[in-house]
Amino acid sequence: MTKAATWKPLNHDTILHSVENTLGEKLSSLLLTRNSYINRVYELEKHDSRERFIVKFYRPGRWTPEMIEEEHQFLAELSEKEIPVIPPLAFNNKTLFALDSIPYAIFAKKGGRALDEFNKEGWEELGRLLARIHLVGATRKNSQRITWRPAISTRHHLEVLFKTDYVLPDFQKAFKQTAELFIKKADPRFDDQEFILLHGDCHKGNLIHRPNEGIFIVDFDDLCLGPPIQDLWMLLPDIQENCENELNWFLKGYELFRSFDQRSLELIPLLRGMRIIHFVSWLAVQSQDPGFAKHFPKAGTKRYWNEIIKELQDIVSQIY
Protein backbone atom coordinates (compact mmCIF):
# COMPACT_ATOMS: atom_id res chain seq x y z
CA MET A 1 0.00 0.00 0.00
CA THR A 2 1.47 3.38 -0.99
CA LYS A 3 1.44 6.29 1.42
CA ALA A 4 -1.12 8.07 -0.75
CA ALA A 5 -3.38 5.01 -0.66
CA THR A 6 -3.03 4.53 3.11
CA TRP A 7 -5.64 7.15 3.97
CA LYS A 8 -7.56 7.17 0.67
CA PRO A 9 -10.80 5.72 2.14
CA LEU A 10 -11.03 8.66 4.57
CA ASN A 11 -13.09 11.65 3.51
CA HIS A 12 -15.80 13.79 5.09
CA ASP A 13 -18.70 11.54 4.06
CA THR A 14 -17.10 8.15 4.79
CA ILE A 15 -15.91 9.25 8.23
CA LEU A 16 -19.29 10.65 9.26
CA HIS A 17 -21.17 7.63 7.90
CA SER A 18 -18.92 5.09 9.61
CA VAL A 19 -18.90 6.86 12.97
CA GLU A 20 -22.68 7.42 12.86
CA ASN A 21 -23.15 3.68 12.32
CA THR A 22 -20.91 2.96 15.31
CA LEU A 23 -22.57 5.49 17.58
CA GLY A 24 -26.08 4.72 16.41
CA GLU A 25 -26.68 8.47 16.39
CA LYS A 26 -26.68 11.23 13.82
CA LEU A 27 -23.76 13.67 13.72
CA SER A 28 -23.58 17.26 12.56
CA SER A 29 -21.48 18.03 9.49
CA LEU A 30 -18.59 19.25 11.67
CA LEU A 31 -15.28 17.49 10.96
CA LEU A 32 -12.20 19.17 12.41
CA THR A 33 -8.74 17.78 11.77
CA ARG A 34 -6.62 17.54 14.92
CA ASN A 35 -2.84 17.43 15.06
CA SER A 36 -1.42 13.95 14.52
CA TYR A 37 1.44 12.83 12.29
CA ILE A 38 1.35 9.05 12.56
CA ASN A 39 -2.42 8.60 12.74
CA ARG A 40 -5.42 10.64 11.58
CA VAL A 41 -7.50 12.30 14.28
CA TYR A 42 -10.77 14.22 13.89
CA GLU A 43 -13.22 16.04 16.11
CA LEU A 44 -16.91 15.39 15.50
CA GLU A 45 -20.12 16.65 17.05
CA LYS A 46 -23.53 15.14 17.74
CA HIS A 47 -26.45 16.50 15.71
CA ASP A 48 -28.39 19.15 17.67
CA SER A 49 -25.97 18.85 20.56
CA ARG A 50 -22.68 20.36 21.72
CA GLU A 51 -21.34 16.96 22.74
CA ARG A 52 -18.17 16.22 20.79
CA PHE A 53 -16.01 13.18 20.15
CA ILE A 54 -12.44 12.58 19.11
CA VAL A 55 -12.06 9.82 16.52
CA LYS A 56 -8.61 8.33 16.07
CA PHE A 57 -7.82 6.38 12.91
CA TYR A 58 -4.75 4.20 13.42
CA ARG A 59 -2.18 4.02 10.62
CA PRO A 60 -2.87 0.70 8.83
CA GLY A 61 -0.26 -1.98 9.37
CA ARG A 62 1.47 -0.31 12.30
CA TRP A 63 -0.25 -2.34 15.03
CA THR A 64 -2.35 -5.48 14.90
CA PRO A 65 -5.97 -5.24 16.12
CA GLU A 66 -4.95 -7.32 19.15
CA MET A 67 -2.20 -4.84 20.03
CA ILE A 68 -4.59 -1.89 19.79
CA GLU A 69 -7.18 -3.73 21.88
CA GLU A 70 -4.51 -4.33 24.53
CA GLU A 71 -3.92 -0.57 24.64
CA HIS A 72 -7.67 -0.06 25.10
CA GLN A 73 -7.88 -2.67 27.84
CA PHE A 74 -4.98 -1.08 29.68
CA LEU A 75 -6.61 2.35 29.49
CA ALA A 76 -9.90 0.91 30.75
CA GLU A 77 -8.17 -0.64 33.75
CA LEU A 78 -6.34 2.59 34.54
CA SER A 79 -9.60 4.53 34.32
CA GLU A 80 -11.36 2.04 36.60
CA LYS A 81 -8.66 2.71 39.17
CA GLU A 82 -9.39 6.45 38.85
CA ILE A 83 -6.05 7.19 37.21
CA PRO A 84 -6.43 10.29 34.99
CA VAL A 85 -6.44 8.92 31.46
CA ILE A 86 -9.00 9.07 28.65
CA PRO A 87 -10.14 5.56 27.65
CA PRO A 88 -11.93 4.83 24.36
CA LEU A 89 -15.70 4.60 24.41
CA ALA A 90 -17.31 1.18 24.07
CA PHE A 91 -20.28 0.44 21.80
CA ASN A 92 -21.81 -3.04 21.88
CA ASN A 93 -18.90 -4.08 24.11
CA LYS A 94 -16.35 -3.06 21.46
CA THR A 95 -13.82 -0.22 21.41
CA LEU A 96 -12.13 -0.91 18.07
CA PHE A 97 -13.88 -0.43 14.74
CA ALA A 98 -12.81 -0.16 11.10
CA LEU A 99 -13.47 1.94 8.04
CA ASP A 100 -12.38 -0.34 5.21
CA SER A 101 -8.95 -1.50 6.44
CA ILE A 102 -8.37 1.45 8.76
CA PRO A 103 -8.96 0.73 12.46
CA TYR A 104 -10.39 3.48 14.62
CA ALA A 105 -11.55 4.28 18.13
CA ILE A 106 -13.83 6.96 19.56
CA PHE A 107 -13.01 9.03 22.63
CA ALA A 108 -14.94 11.61 24.61
CA LYS A 109 -13.52 15.06 23.98
CA LYS A 110 -11.79 16.34 27.10
CA GLY A 111 -10.06 19.67 26.70
CA GLY A 112 -7.16 20.77 28.82
CA ARG A 113 -4.25 23.16 29.06
CA ALA A 114 -0.89 22.14 27.63
CA LEU A 115 1.91 22.01 30.20
CA ASP A 116 5.22 23.80 29.69
CA GLU A 117 7.26 23.75 32.87
CA PHE A 118 6.62 22.03 36.20
CA ASN A 119 7.19 23.38 39.68
CA LYS A 120 7.98 21.22 42.71
CA GLU A 121 4.33 20.29 43.22
CA GLY A 122 3.95 19.47 39.51
CA TRP A 123 6.92 17.11 39.53
CA GLU A 124 5.58 15.35 42.61
CA GLU A 125 2.17 15.00 40.97
CA LEU A 126 3.82 13.55 37.87
CA GLY A 127 5.68 11.08 40.06
CA ARG A 128 2.48 9.93 41.73
CA LEU A 129 0.68 9.63 38.37
CA LEU A 130 3.36 7.56 36.67
CA ALA A 131 3.85 5.34 39.71
CA ARG A 132 0.15 4.48 39.75
CA ILE A 133 0.27 3.68 36.02
CA HIS A 134 3.36 1.55 36.55
CA LEU A 135 1.72 -0.37 39.40
CA VAL A 136 -0.88 -1.55 36.89
CA GLY A 137 1.69 -2.04 34.13
CA ALA A 138 3.80 -4.25 36.39
CA THR A 139 0.95 -6.79 36.51
CA ARG A 140 0.85 -7.08 32.68
CA LYS A 141 4.23 -8.50 31.74
CA ASN A 142 2.79 -10.91 29.16
CA SER A 143 2.11 -8.43 26.41
CA GLN A 144 1.84 -8.32 22.64
CA ARG A 145 3.33 -4.83 22.61
CA ILE A 146 6.93 -4.30 21.52
CA THR A 147 9.70 -4.67 24.11
CA TRP A 148 11.69 -1.46 24.52
CA ARG A 149 15.29 -2.57 24.41
CA PRO A 150 17.89 -2.13 21.65
CA ALA A 151 17.98 -5.73 20.42
CA ILE A 152 14.20 -5.75 19.90
CA SER A 153 12.61 -2.34 19.36
CA THR A 154 15.68 -0.56 17.97
CA ARG A 155 16.43 -3.51 15.71
CA HIS A 156 12.84 -3.32 14.45
CA HIS A 157 13.10 0.42 13.80
CA LEU A 158 16.34 -0.11 11.89
CA GLU A 159 14.71 -2.77 9.72
CA VAL A 160 11.74 -0.52 8.97
CA LEU A 161 14.10 2.33 8.06
CA PHE A 162 16.17 0.29 5.61
CA LYS A 163 13.09 -1.00 3.84
CA THR A 164 12.82 2.57 2.56
CA ASP A 165 15.29 4.70 0.61
CA TYR A 166 15.11 7.50 3.17
CA VAL A 167 18.79 7.36 4.18
CA LEU A 168 20.86 9.17 1.55
CA PRO A 169 23.20 6.72 -0.25
CA ASP A 170 26.38 8.45 0.93
CA PHE A 171 25.35 8.00 4.56
CA GLN A 172 23.83 4.51 4.55
CA LYS A 173 26.99 2.61 5.49
CA ALA A 174 28.05 4.97 8.29
CA PHE A 175 24.57 5.18 9.78
CA LYS A 176 23.98 1.43 9.68
CA GLN A 177 27.38 0.59 11.17
CA THR A 178 26.90 3.12 13.97
CA ALA A 179 23.39 1.90 14.72
CA GLU A 180 24.47 -1.75 14.73
CA LEU A 181 27.35 -0.97 17.10
CA PHE A 182 24.96 0.94 19.35
CA ILE A 183 22.61 -2.07 19.55
CA LYS A 184 25.50 -4.44 20.27
CA LYS A 185 26.97 -2.30 23.06
CA ALA A 186 23.75 -0.95 24.59
CA ASP A 187 21.50 -4.02 24.76
CA PRO A 188 23.39 -5.91 27.50
CA ARG A 189 22.81 -2.93 29.82
CA PHE A 190 19.10 -3.82 29.79
CA ASP A 191 19.59 -7.41 30.98
CA ASP A 192 19.00 -6.73 34.69
CA GLN A 193 16.23 -4.18 34.24
CA GLU A 194 12.59 -4.54 35.21
CA PHE A 195 10.24 -4.54 32.20
CA ILE A 196 6.64 -3.44 32.68
CA LEU A 197 3.85 -2.16 30.47
CA LEU A 198 4.18 1.62 30.26
CA HIS A 199 3.21 4.68 28.23
CA GLY A 200 6.38 4.65 26.14
CA ASP A 201 6.16 8.19 24.73
CA CYS A 202 5.83 10.26 27.88
CA HIS A 203 6.77 13.85 27.09
CA LYS A 204 5.13 17.18 27.85
CA GLY A 205 3.13 17.10 24.61
CA ASN A 206 1.21 14.09 25.96
CA LEU A 207 0.24 15.76 29.23
CA ILE A 208 -2.67 18.13 29.75
CA HIS A 209 -3.98 19.89 32.84
CA ARG A 210 -7.73 19.86 33.43
CA PRO A 211 -9.14 22.41 35.92
CA ASN A 212 -10.01 20.82 39.26
CA GLU A 213 -8.82 17.42 37.98
CA GLY A 214 -5.05 17.76 37.67
CA ILE A 215 -2.67 16.26 35.13
CA PHE A 216 -3.98 13.79 32.54
CA ILE A 217 -1.70 11.65 30.40
CA VAL A 218 -2.92 11.02 26.84
CA ASP A 219 -1.97 9.14 23.65
CA PHE A 220 -0.95 5.61 24.64
CA ASP A 221 -0.25 4.73 21.00
CA ASP A 222 3.37 3.77 21.82
CA LEU A 223 2.45 1.50 24.73
CA CYS A 224 5.32 -0.92 25.23
CA LEU A 225 7.12 -3.24 27.64
CA GLY A 226 10.08 -1.31 28.96
CA PRO A 227 12.03 -0.12 32.00
CA PRO A 228 10.12 2.45 34.09
CA ILE A 229 12.79 5.12 33.39
CA GLN A 230 11.44 5.28 29.81
CA ASP A 231 8.43 7.22 31.11
CA LEU A 232 10.61 9.76 32.95
CA TRP A 233 13.66 10.73 30.93
CA MET A 234 11.89 12.68 28.14
CA LEU A 235 10.20 14.89 30.74
CA LEU A 236 13.51 16.18 32.12
CA PRO A 237 14.28 19.76 31.03
CA ASP A 238 18.04 19.18 30.65
CA ILE A 239 20.71 16.50 30.95
CA GLN A 240 20.42 14.38 34.06
CA GLU A 241 23.33 16.12 35.82
CA ASN A 242 21.45 19.43 35.67
CA CYS A 243 18.13 18.03 36.90
CA GLU A 244 18.87 17.02 40.48
CA ASN A 245 15.95 18.97 41.93
CA GLU A 246 13.47 17.73 39.32
CA LEU A 247 14.53 14.12 39.85
CA ASN A 248 14.26 14.41 43.63
CA TRP A 249 10.80 15.96 43.40
CA PHE A 250 9.64 13.33 40.90
CA LEU A 251 10.97 10.46 43.03
CA LYS A 252 9.34 11.87 46.16
CA GLY A 253 5.95 11.53 44.46
CA TYR A 254 6.73 8.26 42.68
CA GLU A 255 7.97 6.42 45.76
CA LEU A 256 4.78 7.15 47.67
CA PHE A 257 3.30 4.33 45.56
CA ARG A 258 6.17 2.35 44.10
CA SER A 259 9.92 1.93 44.55
CA PHE A 260 12.16 3.27 41.79
CA ASP A 261 15.47 1.63 40.86
CA GLN A 262 17.81 4.62 40.65
CA ARG A 263 20.43 2.51 38.87
CA SER A 264 18.15 2.74 35.83
CA LEU A 265 19.07 6.44 35.51
CA GLU A 266 22.24 5.16 33.81
CA LEU A 267 20.05 4.05 30.90
CA ILE A 268 19.08 7.62 29.94
CA PRO A 269 21.86 8.13 27.33
CA LEU A 270 21.01 4.73 25.83
CA LEU A 271 17.31 5.55 25.71
CA ARG A 272 18.23 8.78 23.94
CA GLY A 273 20.14 6.75 21.33
CA MET A 274 17.14 4.48 20.90
CA ARG A 275 14.94 7.55 20.49
CA ILE A 276 17.18 8.90 17.73
CA ILE A 277 16.90 5.70 15.68
CA HIS A 278 13.18 5.44 16.43
CA PHE A 279 12.61 9.01 15.25
CA VAL A 280 14.60 8.50 12.04
CA SER A 281 12.51 5.39 11.30
CA TRP A 282 9.36 7.40 12.05
CA LEU A 283 10.47 10.11 9.61
CA ALA A 284 11.07 7.49 6.93
CA VAL A 285 7.51 6.17 7.29
CA GLN A 286 6.09 9.69 7.27
CA SER A 287 8.26 11.11 4.50
CA GLN A 288 5.84 10.45 1.63
CA ASP A 289 2.79 11.82 3.40
CA PRO A 290 1.37 15.14 2.15
CA GLY A 291 2.80 18.11 4.02
CA PHE A 292 5.84 16.24 5.38
CA ALA A 293 8.42 18.59 3.86
CA LYS A 294 6.58 21.60 5.27
CA HIS A 295 6.67 20.23 8.81
CA PHE A 296 10.20 18.75 8.62
CA PRO A 297 12.13 20.88 6.08
CA LYS A 298 15.60 19.92 7.35
CA ALA A 299 14.97 16.19 7.77
CA GLY A 300 16.87 13.88 5.44
CA THR A 301 19.38 16.49 4.22
CA LYS A 302 23.14 15.93 4.16
CA ARG A 303 23.55 18.16 7.19
CA TYR A 304 20.83 16.22 8.99
CA TRP A 305 22.54 12.86 8.43
CA ASN A 306 25.94 14.23 9.46
CA GLU A 307 24.48 15.49 12.73
CA ILE A 308 22.49 12.31 13.45
CA ILE A 309 25.47 10.02 12.84
CA LYS A 310 27.76 12.18 14.98
CA GLU A 311 25.24 12.24 17.82
CA LEU A 312 24.90 8.45 17.73
CA GLN A 313 28.67 8.01 17.56
CA ASP A 314 29.08 10.20 20.65
CA ILE A 315 26.59 8.03 22.55
CA VAL A 316 28.30 4.81 21.42
CA SER A 317 31.70 6.13 22.50
CA GLN A 318 30.40 6.58 26.05
CA ILE A 319 29.06 3.01 26.45
CA TYR A 320 31.42 0.81 28.41
C-alpha positions in Angstrom: 0.0 0.0 0.0 1.5 3.4 -1.0 1.4 6.3 1.4 -1.1 8.1 -0.7 -3.4 5.0 -0.7 -3.0 4.5 3.1 -5.6 7.2 4.0 -7.6 7.2 0.7 -10.8 5.7 2.1 -11.0 8.7 4.6 -13.1 11.6 3.5 -15.8 13.8 5.1 -18.7 11.5 4.1 -17.1 8.1 4.8 -15.9 9.2 8.2 -19.3 10.6 9.3 -21.2 7.6 7.9 -18.9 5.1 9.6 -18.9 6.9 13.0 -22.7 7.4 12.9 -23.1 3.7 12.3 -20.9 3.0 15.3 -22.6 5.5 17.6 -26.1 4.7 16.4 -26.7 8.5 16.4 -26.7 11.2 13.8 -23.8 13.7 13.7 -23.6 17.3 12.6 -21.5 18.0 9.5 -18.6 19.3 11.7 -15.3 17.5 11.0 -12.2 19.2 12.4 -8.7 17.8 11.8 -6.6 17.5 14.9 -2.8 17.4 15.1 -1.4 14.0 14.5 1.4 12.8 12.3 1.3 9.0 12.6 -2.4 8.6 12.7 -5.4 10.6 11.6 -7.5 12.3 14.3 -10.8 14.2 13.9 -13.2 16.0 16.1 -16.9 15.4 15.5 -20.1 16.6 17.1 -23.5 15.1 17.7 -26.4 16.5 15.7 -28.4 19.2 17.7 -26.0 18.9 20.6 -22.7 20.4 21.7 -21.3 17.0 22.7 -18.2 16.2 20.8 -16.0 13.2 20.1 -12.4 12.6 19.1 -12.1 9.8 16.5 -8.6 8.3 16.1 -7.8 6.4 12.9 -4.8 4.2 13.4 -2.2 4.0 10.6 -2.9 0.7 8.8 -0.3 -2.0 9.4 1.5 -0.3 12.3 -0.2 -2.3 15.0 -2.4 -5.5 14.9 -6.0 -5.2 16.1 -5.0 -7.3 19.2 -2.2 -4.8 20.0 -4.6 -1.9 19.8 -7.2 -3.7 21.9 -4.5 -4.3 24.5 -3.9 -0.6 24.6 -7.7 -0.1 25.1 -7.9 -2.7 27.8 -5.0 -1.1 29.7 -6.6 2.4 29.5 -9.9 0.9 30.7 -8.2 -0.6 33.8 -6.3 2.6 34.5 -9.6 4.5 34.3 -11.4 2.0 36.6 -8.7 2.7 39.2 -9.4 6.5 38.8 -6.1 7.2 37.2 -6.4 10.3 35.0 -6.4 8.9 31.5 -9.0 9.1 28.7 -10.1 5.6 27.6 -11.9 4.8 24.4 -15.7 4.6 24.4 -17.3 1.2 24.1 -20.3 0.4 21.8 -21.8 -3.0 21.9 -18.9 -4.1 24.1 -16.3 -3.1 21.5 -13.8 -0.2 21.4 -12.1 -0.9 18.1 -13.9 -0.4 14.7 -12.8 -0.2 11.1 -13.5 1.9 8.0 -12.4 -0.3 5.2 -8.9 -1.5 6.4 -8.4 1.5 8.8 -9.0 0.7 12.5 -10.4 3.5 14.6 -11.5 4.3 18.1 -13.8 7.0 19.6 -13.0 9.0 22.6 -14.9 11.6 24.6 -13.5 15.1 24.0 -11.8 16.3 27.1 -10.1 19.7 26.7 -7.2 20.8 28.8 -4.2 23.2 29.1 -0.9 22.1 27.6 1.9 22.0 30.2 5.2 23.8 29.7 7.3 23.7 32.9 6.6 22.0 36.2 7.2 23.4 39.7 8.0 21.2 42.7 4.3 20.3 43.2 3.9 19.5 39.5 6.9 17.1 39.5 5.6 15.3 42.6 2.2 15.0 41.0 3.8 13.5 37.9 5.7 11.1 40.1 2.5 9.9 41.7 0.7 9.6 38.4 3.4 7.6 36.7 3.9 5.3 39.7 0.1 4.5 39.7 0.3 3.7 36.0 3.4 1.5 36.6 1.7 -0.4 39.4 -0.9 -1.6 36.9 1.7 -2.0 34.1 3.8 -4.2 36.4 1.0 -6.8 36.5 0.9 -7.1 32.7 4.2 -8.5 31.7 2.8 -10.9 29.2 2.1 -8.4 26.4 1.8 -8.3 22.6 3.3 -4.8 22.6 6.9 -4.3 21.5 9.7 -4.7 24.1 11.7 -1.5 24.5 15.3 -2.6 24.4 17.9 -2.1 21.7 18.0 -5.7 20.4 14.2 -5.7 19.9 12.6 -2.3 19.4 15.7 -0.6 18.0 16.4 -3.5 15.7 12.8 -3.3 14.5 13.1 0.4 13.8 16.3 -0.1 11.9 14.7 -2.8 9.7 11.7 -0.5 9.0 14.1 2.3 8.1 16.2 0.3 5.6 13.1 -1.0 3.8 12.8 2.6 2.6 15.3 4.7 0.6 15.1 7.5 3.2 18.8 7.4 4.2 20.9 9.2 1.6 23.2 6.7 -0.3 26.4 8.4 0.9 25.3 8.0 4.6 23.8 4.5 4.6 27.0 2.6 5.5 28.0 5.0 8.3 24.6 5.2 9.8 24.0 1.4 9.7 27.4 0.6 11.2 26.9 3.1 14.0 23.4 1.9 14.7 24.5 -1.8 14.7 27.3 -1.0 17.1 25.0 0.9 19.3 22.6 -2.1 19.5 25.5 -4.4 20.3 27.0 -2.3 23.1 23.8 -1.0 24.6 21.5 -4.0 24.8 23.4 -5.9 27.5 22.8 -2.9 29.8 19.1 -3.8 29.8 19.6 -7.4 31.0 19.0 -6.7 34.7 16.2 -4.2 34.2 12.6 -4.5 35.2 10.2 -4.5 32.2 6.6 -3.4 32.7 3.8 -2.2 30.5 4.2 1.6 30.3 3.2 4.7 28.2 6.4 4.6 26.1 6.2 8.2 24.7 5.8 10.3 27.9 6.8 13.9 27.1 5.1 17.2 27.8 3.1 17.1 24.6 1.2 14.1 26.0 0.2 15.8 29.2 -2.7 18.1 29.8 -4.0 19.9 32.8 -7.7 19.9 33.4 -9.1 22.4 35.9 -10.0 20.8 39.3 -8.8 17.4 38.0 -5.0 17.8 37.7 -2.7 16.3 35.1 -4.0 13.8 32.5 -1.7 11.7 30.4 -2.9 11.0 26.8 -2.0 9.1 23.7 -1.0 5.6 24.6 -0.3 4.7 21.0 3.4 3.8 21.8 2.4 1.5 24.7 5.3 -0.9 25.2 7.1 -3.2 27.6 10.1 -1.3 29.0 12.0 -0.1 32.0 10.1 2.5 34.1 12.8 5.1 33.4 11.4 5.3 29.8 8.4 7.2 31.1 10.6 9.8 32.9 13.7 10.7 30.9 11.9 12.7 28.1 10.2 14.9 30.7 13.5 16.2 32.1 14.3 19.8 31.0 18.0 19.2 30.7 20.7 16.5 30.9 20.4 14.4 34.1 23.3 16.1 35.8 21.5 19.4 35.7 18.1 18.0 36.9 18.9 17.0 40.5 16.0 19.0 41.9 13.5 17.7 39.3 14.5 14.1 39.8 14.3 14.4 43.6 10.8 16.0 43.4 9.6 13.3 40.9 11.0 10.5 43.0 9.3 11.9 46.2 6.0 11.5 44.5 6.7 8.3 42.7 8.0 6.4 45.8 4.8 7.2 47.7 3.3 4.3 45.6 6.2 2.3 44.1 9.9 1.9 44.5 12.2 3.3 41.8 15.5 1.6 40.9 17.8 4.6 40.6 20.4 2.5 38.9 18.2 2.7 35.8 19.1 6.4 35.5 22.2 5.2 33.8 20.0 4.1 30.9 19.1 7.6 29.9 21.9 8.1 27.3 21.0 4.7 25.8 17.3 5.6 25.7 18.2 8.8 23.9 20.1 6.8 21.3 17.1 4.5 20.9 14.9 7.6 20.5 17.2 8.9 17.7 16.9 5.7 15.7 13.2 5.4 16.4 12.6 9.0 15.2 14.6 8.5 12.0 12.5 5.4 11.3 9.4 7.4 12.0 10.5 10.1 9.6 11.1 7.5 6.9 7.5 6.2 7.3 6.1 9.7 7.3 8.3 11.1 4.5 5.8 10.4 1.6 2.8 11.8 3.4 1.4 15.1 2.2 2.8 18.1 4.0 5.8 16.2 5.4 8.4 18.6 3.9 6.6 21.6 5.3 6.7 20.2 8.8 10.2 18.8 8.6 12.1 20.9 6.1 15.6 19.9 7.4 15.0 16.2 7.8 16.9 13.9 5.4 19.4 16.5 4.2 23.1 15.9 4.2 23.5 18.2 7.2 20.8 16.2 9.0 22.5 12.9 8.4 25.9 14.2 9.5 24.5 15.5 12.7 22.5 12.3 13.5 25.5 10.0 12.8 27.8 12.2 15.0 25.2 12.2 17.8 24.9 8.5 17.7 28.7 8.0 17.6 29.1 10.2 20.6 26.6 8.0 22.5 28.3 4.8 21.4 31.7 6.1 22.5 30.4 6.6 26.1 29.1 3.0 26.4 31.4 0.8 28.4 
